[in-house]
Amino acid sequence: MATTKKTAPKTADKDSAPKKTAQKKSVEKKVTDKTAIPAASKIRIIVKSFDYTMIDEAAKSIFETAERNGSLVSGPVPLPTKIKKYTVNRSFFVNKDARDQYEIRTHKRLIDIKEPTAKTVESLQNLSLPSGVNVEIKML
């Protein structure tokens, strides 16, 4: 009788193992079905530059191309300017109190594109912007 008890659980474990793998496969299929839904319901674009005139031109061109292709656009919203200040000694020995101060201002603009289409995304990728402008694109 002891041998029958040992063999019964082993066969039960073997039978349950294929069931678990079958369940995992069905879960994987469900996950792939969810990824077929359009992932981007909103695109957030952050434009950064040291020169505010260049950043305004870039934001205007992004806004116009997105609006031309039939997307809802909000922005450009000016974000707070980051200011980095540097203090440098004029003279390294005699005039210790004489110093120069410099600052770098980083301007930012925020543009949200709601309900983007494939045509909008393609036109934004082909858009040429000035060289001093940094663009960050996030899909939300």
N, C-alpha and C positions, 0 to 999 in steps of 0.2 A: 504494500500500500504506500510505503514511503516513496517508492520510485514513481508511482503514478502522480503523486502530489507535486513532485519536482518537475515532471515533464509538462504538466498542465499549465503552470505559469509561463514556462518558456514558449510554448506555442501561442499563448495569449499575447506575450510581448511581441512575437514575430508578426502576429496578425494586426496588432495595433500600430506597429511602425509604418506599414504602408498607408494606413489611413491618415496618419499625421502628415506624411509627405503629400498625399493627395489634397489635404486641406491647405498646405502651404502653397501648392500650385494654384489653387483657386484664389487664394488671397493675392498672389502676385498678379494674376489676371485682372483682378479688380483694381489694383493700383495703377496698372498700365492704362486701364480705361479712364481713370480720373485725369491722367496727364494729357489725354486727348482734348480736354476742355481748354479753350484759350487761356493761357496763363496770365497775360498782361491785360488787366482791366484798367490800368492806369500807368502812365510813364511819368516819372519825376526827373526833371533835368535841372542840374545846378551848374550855373556858369560862373567861373571865377576869372578875375583879371586884375592887374595892377592899374590899368587905365580905365576910367569909367566910361569914356566915349566908345572905346572898342567893345566893352561889355554890353553897352546899350545897343550898338549895331548888331552884335551877334544875337542878342535876345530878340530883337525885332525880326531878324531873318528867320529864326527858329519859330517864332510865333506865326509869322506869315505863311511859312511852308506848311505848318501843321493845320492852320485854319483853311488854307487853300485845298487841302486834301480831305476835308470834311470831318475833322475831329473837333471835339470841344476842348478849348484851351483856356486855362486860367493863368494869369501872370502877364508879364514878369513882375514878381514881387521882390522888392529890394530887401535883402537880408542885412544884418548888421555888418559894418566894415570892421575887419580885424586890423589893428594897428600894431606893428612891431617897432619899437624904438631902440636905437643904438646910440650910445654915447662913446666918443672917441677923444682921447687926449690930443691936443694940437701939438704940444711939445712934450718930449719924453723926459726932460730933466729940469729945465729952468722954470718954465711957466706951467706949473702943475695944475693951476686953477683954470687955465684956458682950455676949453673943451668944445667940440662940435657935436651936435645932435642930429641924427638922421632917423627917418622913419620910412617904413614900407607899409602902404595901405593896400589891403586885399579886398576888393569889392566883389559882392556876390549877388546873383539874381536867381530866383526860383521860378520854374515854369512847370505846371502840371498839365499833362495831356490826358484827358478822360476819353475813354472809348476809342483808342487808336485803331486805325485800320492798317492792313498790310502795306498799302500804298503810302501811308504816312510814315511808317517805319523805314521803308526804302528811300523815300525822299530825304529823311533826316540823316540817313547814312551817307548819302551822296552830297550833302550840303557842305560847302566850303566856308570855313570860318577864318577870321584873322589869326595870325600865328601866336599872338600873345594871350590867347583865350584858352582856358582849361574847361572842358565840358565833362561832367559826370552824369551818366544816365542810369537810373534805377527802375526796374520793373516792379510795380507793386500789385 
